[in-house]
Amino acid sequence: MILRYYVNTKRQSTGDYEVHTESCPWLPGVDSRLYLGMFYDCHAAVQEAARHVKPVNGCYHCCNPCHTQ
């Protein structure tokens, strides 16, 4: 299934920028996120996010396969 992905433009306490799906309860507000596009999986979304910010991590809740810490 294709989903819309966003990256939080504010660093987490770990220093990472988190990638989220549009339906994630932890998705930041419109002032703190960047739209990445529509992707089949979080891996492609994380790759796209890395073109804009680094380091990138998937959200534990909505992008768990891409969550590294």
DSSP file (Angstrom, degrees, kcal/mol; ACC not computed):
  #  RESIDUE AA STRUCTURE BP1 BP2  ACC     N-H-->O    O-->H-N    N-H-->O    O-->H-N    TCO  KAPPA ALPHA  PHI   PSI    X-CA   Y-CA   Z-CA
    1    1 A M              0   0    0      0, 0.0     2,-0.4     0, 0.0    38,-0.1   0.000 360.0 360.0 360.0 137.2    0.0    0.0    0.0
    2    2 A I        -     0   0    0     36,-0.1     2,-0.3    39,-0.0    38,-0.2  -0.696 360.0-176.3 -84.8 132.7    1.3    3.5   -0.8
    3    3 A L  E     -A   39   0A   0     36,-2.6    36,-2.4    -2,-0.4     2,-0.4  -0.899  28.7-112.7-126.5 156.2    1.4    5.9    2.1
    4    4 A R  E     -A   38   0A   0     -2,-0.3    18,-1.7    34,-0.2     2,-0.3  -0.751  36.7-160.3 -86.1 134.6    2.3    9.6    2.5
    5    5 A Y  E     -AB  37  21A   0     32,-2.6    31,-2.8    -2,-0.4    32,-1.1  -0.892  11.7-176.2-121.0 149.2    5.4   10.1    4.5
    6    6 A Y  E     -AB  35  20A   0     14,-2.8    14,-3.1    -2,-0.3     2,-0.4  -0.937  16.5-139.8-135.0 156.5    6.8   13.1    6.4
    7    7 A V  E     -AB  34  19A   0     27,-2.2    27,-2.2    -2,-0.3     2,-0.3  -0.978  25.0-119.3-118.6 137.3   10.0   13.9    8.3
    8    8 A N  E     -A   33   0A   0     10,-3.0    25,-0.3    -2,-0.4     4,-0.1  -0.576  16.2-152.9 -69.4 127.7   10.0   15.8   11.5
    9    9 A T  S    S+     0   0    0     23,-2.1     2,-0.5    -2,-0.3    24,-0.2   0.445  75.8  77.2 -86.2   0.9   12.1   19.0   11.0
   10   10 A K  S    S-     0   0    0     22,-0.5     8,-0.4     8,-0.1    -2,-0.1  -0.937  88.6-115.5-110.3 133.1   13.0   19.1   14.7
   11   11 A R        -     0   0    0     -2,-0.5     6,-0.2     6,-0.1     2,-0.1  -0.308  25.1-127.7 -64.3 145.4   15.6   16.7   16.1
   12   12 A Q    >   -     0   0    0      4,-3.2     3,-2.0    -4,-0.1    -1,-0.1  -0.338  35.8 -94.7 -80.2 172.4   14.6   14.2   18.6
   13   13 A S  T 3  S+     0   0    0      1,-0.3    -1,-0.1     2,-0.1    -2,-0.1   0.738 128.2  59.8 -62.3 -21.5   16.4   13.8   21.9
   14   14 A T  T 3  S-     0   0    0      2,-0.1    -1,-0.3     1,-0.0     3,-0.1   0.585 119.9-111.1 -80.1 -10.9   18.5   11.1   20.2
   15   15 A G  S <  S+     0   0    0     -3,-2.0     2,-0.2     1,-0.4    -2,-0.1   0.335  79.2 122.8  95.5  -5.9   19.7   13.6   17.6
   16   16 A D        -     0   0    0     -5,-0.1    -4,-3.2    40,-0.0     2,-0.5  -0.485  61.7-131.5 -88.3 157.8   17.7   12.0   14.8
   17   17 A Y  E     - c   0  56A   0     38,-2.4    40,-2.3    -6,-0.2     2,-0.3  -0.953  32.9-136.8-101.9 126.0   15.0   13.3   12.5
   18   18 A E  E     - c   0  57A   0     -2,-0.5   -10,-3.0    -8,-0.4     2,-0.4  -0.667   5.2-143.1 -95.4 139.4   12.1   10.9   12.5
   19   19 A V  E     -Bc   7  58A   0     38,-2.3    40,-2.1    -2,-0.3     2,-0.3  -0.808  25.6-179.4 -95.1 137.0   10.1    9.8    9.5
   20   20 A H  E     -B    6   0A   0    -14,-3.1   -14,-2.8    -2,-0.4     2,-0.2  -0.928  26.5-121.6-133.9 155.6    6.3    9.3   10.0
   21   21 A T  E >   -B    5   0A   0     -2,-0.3     3,-1.4   -16,-0.2   -16,-0.2  -0.557  37.5-107.6 -86.7 163.8    3.3    8.2    8.0
   22   22 A E  T 3  S+     0   0    0    -18,-1.7   -17,-0.1     1,-0.3    -1,-0.1   0.734 118.6  51.4 -66.1 -20.9    0.4   10.6    7.7
   23   23 A S  T 3  S+     0   0    0    -19,-0.2    -1,-0.3    39,-0.1   -20,-0.0   0.397  80.2 121.8 -96.4   3.4   -1.7    8.5   10.0
   24   24 A C    X   -     0   0    0     -3,-1.4     3,-1.6     1,-0.1    -4,-0.0  -0.461  60.9-142.4 -69.8 132.7    0.8    8.3   12.8
   25   25 A P  T 3  S+     0   0    0      0, 0.0    -1,-0.1     0, 0.0    -3,-0.0   0.698 103.6  54.9 -65.4 -17.0   -0.4    9.6   16.2
   26   26 A W  T 3  S+     0   0    0      2,-0.0    -2,-0.1    33,-0.0    -3,-0.0   0.314  75.2 130.0 -98.1   6.5    3.2   11.0   16.7
   27   27 A L    <   -     0   0    0     -3,-1.6     3,-0.1    -6,-0.1     6,-0.1  -0.437  60.2-123.6 -60.9 126.8    3.2   13.0   13.4
   28   28 A P        -     0   0    0      0, 0.0    -1,-0.1     0, 0.0     5,-0.0  -0.211  32.6 -85.4 -69.7 165.8    4.3   16.5   14.3
   29   29 A G    >   -     0   0    0      1,-0.1     3,-2.1     3,-0.1     4,-0.0  -0.120  46.8 -94.6 -65.0 167.5    2.2   19.5   13.4
   30   30 A V  G >  S+     0   0    0      1,-0.3     3,-0.7     2,-0.2    -1,-0.1   0.740 123.6  59.6 -60.0 -24.9    2.4   21.2   10.0
   31   31 A D  G 3  S+     0   0    0      1,-0.2    -1,-0.3     3,-0.0    -2,-0.0   0.628 109.9  42.7 -77.0 -13.1    5.0   23.7   11.3
   32   32 A S  G <  S+     0   0    0     -3,-2.1   -23,-2.1   -22,-0.0   -22,-0.5   0.025 102.7  72.9-124.6  26.8    7.4   20.9   12.2
   33   33 A R  E <   -A    8   0A   0     -3,-0.7     2,-0.4   -25,-0.3   -25,-0.2  -0.984  56.1-149.1-143.9 155.1    7.3   18.5    9.3
   34   34 A L  E     -A    7   0A   0    -27,-2.2   -27,-2.2    -2,-0.3     2,-0.3  -0.989  26.7-123.7-122.7 127.0    8.4   18.2    5.7
   35   35 A Y  E     -A    6   0A   0     -2,-0.4   -29,-0.2   -29,-0.2     3,-0.1  -0.548  25.9-177.8 -71.3 129.2    6.4   16.2    3.2
   36   36 A L  E     -     0   0A   0    -31,-2.8     2,-0.3     1,-0.3   -30,-0.2   0.754  40.2-110.9 -98.3 -31.2    8.5   13.5    1.6
   37   37 A G  E     -A    5   0A   0    -32,-1.1   -32,-2.6     2,-0.1     2,-0.5  -0.832  43.3 -46.8 129.9-169.8    6.1   12.0   -0.9
   38   38 A M  E     +A    4   0A   0     -2,-0.3     2,-0.3   -34,-0.2   -34,-0.2  -0.894  58.8 170.5-106.9 129.9    4.2    8.8   -1.4
   39   39 A F  E     -A    3   0A   0    -36,-2.4   -36,-2.6    -2,-0.5     3,-0.1  -0.937  42.2-130.3-138.4 157.3    6.1    5.5   -1.0
   40   40 A Y  S    S+     0   0    0     -2,-0.3     2,-0.3   -38,-0.2    -1,-0.1   0.732  92.6   9.0 -77.0 -24.4    5.4    1.8   -0.7
   41   41 A D  S  > S-     0   0    0    -38,-0.1     4,-1.2     1,-0.1     3,-0.4  -0.964  75.8-106.3-152.7 167.3    7.5    1.4    2.4
   42   42 A C  H  > S+     0   0    0     -2,-0.3     4,-2.9     1,-0.2     5,-0.2   0.756 109.1  69.1 -69.5 -24.7    9.4    3.3    5.0
   43   43 A H  H  > S+     0   0    0      1,-0.2     4,-1.9     2,-0.2    -1,-0.2   0.927 102.4  44.0 -61.8 -44.6   12.8    2.4    3.5
   44   44 A A  H  > S+     0   0    0     -3,-0.4     4,-2.1     2,-0.2    -1,-0.2   0.880 113.9  51.6 -66.5 -37.8   12.2    4.6    0.5
   45   45 A A  H  X S+     0   0    0     -4,-1.2     4,-2.5     2,-0.2    -2,-0.2   0.898 108.6  50.2 -66.4 -40.5   10.8    7.4    2.6
   46   46 A V  H  X S+     0   0    0     -4,-2.9     4,-2.0     2,-0.2    -1,-0.2   0.891 109.2  52.3 -64.8 -39.4   13.9    7.3    4.9
   47   47 A Q  H  < S+     0   0    0     -4,-1.9     4,-0.5    -5,-0.2    -2,-0.2   0.919 111.1  46.9 -61.3 -43.3   16.2    7.5    1.8
   48   48 A E  H >< S+     0   0    0     -4,-2.1     3,-1.3     1,-0.2     4,-0.3   0.909 109.9  53.1 -65.2 -41.8   14.3   10.5    0.6
   49   49 A A  H >X S+     0   0    0     -4,-2.5     4,-2.6     1,-0.3     3,-2.0   0.871 100.3  62.1 -60.9 -37.1   14.4   12.1    4.1
   50   50 A A  T 3< S+     0   0    0     -4,-2.0    -1,-0.3     1,-0.3    -2,-0.2   0.670  93.1  64.4 -65.5 -16.5   18.2   11.7    4.1
   51   51 A R  T <4 S+     0   0    0     -3,-1.3    -1,-0.3    -4,-0.5    -2,-0.2   0.671 115.6  29.6 -75.6 -16.2   18.4   13.9    1.1
   52   52 A H  T <4 S+     0   0    0     -3,-2.0     2,-0.3     1,-0.4    -2,-0.2   0.764 129.5  10.1-112.0 -39.3   17.1   16.8    3.3
   53   53 A V  S  < S-     0   0    0     -4,-2.6    -1,-0.4   -36,-0.1     3,-0.1  -0.962  72.6-115.5-143.0 156.3   18.2   16.1    6.9
   54   54 A K  S    S+     0   0    0     -2,-0.3     2,-0.1     1,-0.2     3,-0.0  -0.987  80.6  30.7-149.8 148.6   20.6   13.7    8.7
   55   55 A P  S    S-     0   0    0      0, 0.0   -38,-2.4     0, 0.0     2,-0.3   0.641  76.3-170.7 -77.4 155.8   20.7   11.5   10.7
   56   56 A V  E     +c   17   0A   0    -40,-0.2     2,-0.3    -2,-0.1   -38,-0.2  -0.872   9.5 176.9-117.0 145.3   17.3   10.0    9.9
   57   57 A N  E     -c   18   0A   0    -40,-2.3   -38,-2.3    -2,-0.3     2,-0.2  -0.988  30.0-113.7-143.6 148.9   15.4    7.3   11.8
   58   58 A G  E     -c   19   0A   0      8,-1.8    10,-0.2    -2,-0.3   -38,-0.1  -0.596  41.8 -99.2 -80.8 145.8   12.0    5.7   11.3
   59   59 A C     >  -     0   0    0    -40,-2.1     4,-1.9    -2,-0.2     7,-0.2  -0.405  24.7-133.3 -62.4 136.4    9.3    6.3   13.9
   60   60 A Y  T  4 S+     0   0    0      1,-0.2     4,-0.2     2,-0.2    -1,-0.1   0.847 102.5  43.1 -58.8 -35.4    9.0    3.4   16.3
   61   61 A H  T  4 S+     0   0    0      2,-0.1    -1,-0.2     1,-0.1     3,-0.2   0.895 129.7  16.9 -84.1 -43.4    5.2    3.4   16.0
   62   62 A C  T  4 S+     0   0    0    -43,-0.2    -2,-0.2     1,-0.1    -1,-0.1   0.620 134.7  34.2-109.3 -15.2    4.5    3.8   12.3
   63   63 A C    ><  +     0   0    0     -4,-1.9     3,-2.3   -44,-0.1     4,-0.4  -0.217  68.7 148.6-131.2  42.4    7.9    3.0   10.6
   64   64 A N  G >   +     0   0    0      1,-0.3     3,-1.5    -4,-0.2    -1,-0.1   0.808  67.4  60.8 -54.2 -38.0    9.1    0.3   12.9
   65   65 A P  G 3  S+     0   0    0      0, 0.0    -1,-0.3     0, 0.0    -5,-0.1   0.753 111.9  42.3 -61.8 -19.3   11.0   -1.7   10.2
   66   66 A C  G <  S+     0   0    0     -3,-2.3    -8,-1.8    -7,-0.2     2,-0.5   0.345  88.0 110.4-106.0   3.5   13.1    1.5    9.7
   67   67 A H    <   +     0   0    0     -3,-1.5    -8,-0.1    -4,-0.4   -10,-0.1  -0.695  39.4 176.8 -82.7 125.6   13.5    2.3   13.4
   68   68 A T              0   0    0     -2,-0.5    -1,-0.1   -10,-0.2   -11,-0.0   0.567 360.0 360.0-109.9 -10.6   17.2    1.8   14.4
   69   69 A Q              0   0    0      0, 0.0    -2,-0.1     0, 0.0   -12,-0.0   0.394 360.0 360.0-145.1 360.0   17.3    2.8   18.1
